[in-house]
Amino acid sequence: MPEQNDLDAALQADVEKLRAEHPRTPDLYREVCIVMFFRYGVTPTANKLYQLVRKGSMSAPTEALRAFWADLRRSGKVDLGQPDLPVDLAQAAGDLVSKLWSSARTAADQSLDQFRQAAVQERDSALQDRQTVQDQLDNANRERQILTAKLETAFRENANLREEAAVSLAATAEMNARLSDALHAVSEAERRLEVTRIQHAEEIERVTARIAHAEERFAALEHRALVEIDRERTTANKLEKALESERSLSATSTQRLQSELTNARIEAAKQARDFAALEEKLKAAINERDIARDKAEQLQVAISDLTGQIAVERARAEILREQLNRRPSASARAAKPSSEGKIRITRRAKAKPAV
């Protein structure tokens, strides 16, 4: 086996040298046949030639091998019919040449058969590879058609998405306009709410001032009643009427305040329905409304206290009336005041402010 490997290496080296000397493919195959047969004693075959040269088509080594054997037959013809050659020797030489030719032809035929079988196998393999490539090409065409259909679908979807995007942009612009209008309406509502809050605060201040003024007037009336009730029953009656008038005014004021408070509640409820989204911002106004309500309730309590005080004063007046009834002389004196006292009472009645 090592000798065979050395022989193949030496033969391959000679082939490489011949490749540089003979660029034409037929000449190269011819020279390789000569080297194999005459230098190394190896019978050339088409398959072996193609493995060594690896050039040209598969028919090139076959043609070169046929030409080599033809040249060898022409150059190997020997005229054995020489007069000076013995008959036995001529016959032996003829038999030897015949055997050599038969052996060479048999080896060439075997090599040709092997080459044909290899060519048939390579052809079948090439046909199978061709069929595989054709199948792959068909699959690629089908995939290309599928991808083309998907691409067209994607284009249509992209167009639909663009249309939807345009519609969305228009809707967004419309929503932005509505949002701007809503913000403007909110600002206007806040402004109106601030104005309402200021008005309520001013009204509460006015009511508070009026309550204080009423308290002061009530205190003055109480003082005058305590001073004059012992002197004259008439002044007490006038004072009672004044107190009734004051209570009526207070009731009227209370009713008006309650009506204003009811209207304020209705307005606040309406604003709460219209501006539900502004609930957090309206909490401050609601708190202020609650404070106004508390102040109104405090005013109601103060009026109730004032009513109670009037009732107390009435009770005291009744007690004094009973005491006066028990003392006729004192009542007579109180009923007939002096002219100076009448003048003073008349002046007081004229100076008494209207309720």
C-alpha angles and dihedrals in degrees: 000000000000089000090052091050091050090048092051091048093050092046091050090051091052090048090054090052091049090048089062093045098046114040094174112090098223091049092049093051090047093052092047090053090051093049093047095048103037103028103035100020092234119143106235118233130187093243093048092047093052091048090054100041103029092192135121127003128319091263093058097079091044092055091045092050092049091050091048094054091045091053090045092053092049094047093042096059109116124188100231093176096090114145093226094051117094117243094236092051093047090049091048091048090049091050091049093050090046091051092047091050092047092049093047092047092047091050090047091050091049090048090049091050091049090048091049091049090048089047091050091048091048089047091051090046090048091049090049091048089048091052090048090050090047090051090048089048090050090049089048090050091050091047089047090053091047091048090047090053090047090048091052089048090049090050091051091046089048090052090048090048090050090051090048089048090052090049090047091050091051091048090048091052090049091048090049089053091049090047090051090051090047091050089049090050090048091051090049090048091050090050091050090046090051090050090049091048091051091048091049091049091050091047090050090051090050091048090048091050091048091049090051090047090049091049090051091048090047090052090050091048091048091051092049091046092053091049099044104032091082092053105047139010091206091062088050090053091049089048090050090051090048090051091049089050090049091050090049090051090047091049090048090049091047092050091048090049090048090050090049090047090050090049089048090051091049091049091047091050090049091050090047090055093045096045105034090144090061095058094121092052092046094055091087091052090047090051090051089048089052090050089052089049090050090050090049089050089048087051089051090050090049090050089048089051089049090050090050091050089050089051089051090050090050090052090050089048089052090051090049090047090054091047089050091049089053090052107053096171092053090045090050090051090047090047092052107047122178122266090254090052091049090052090049092048091048091051091048091051090050092046092049108108120239116258 
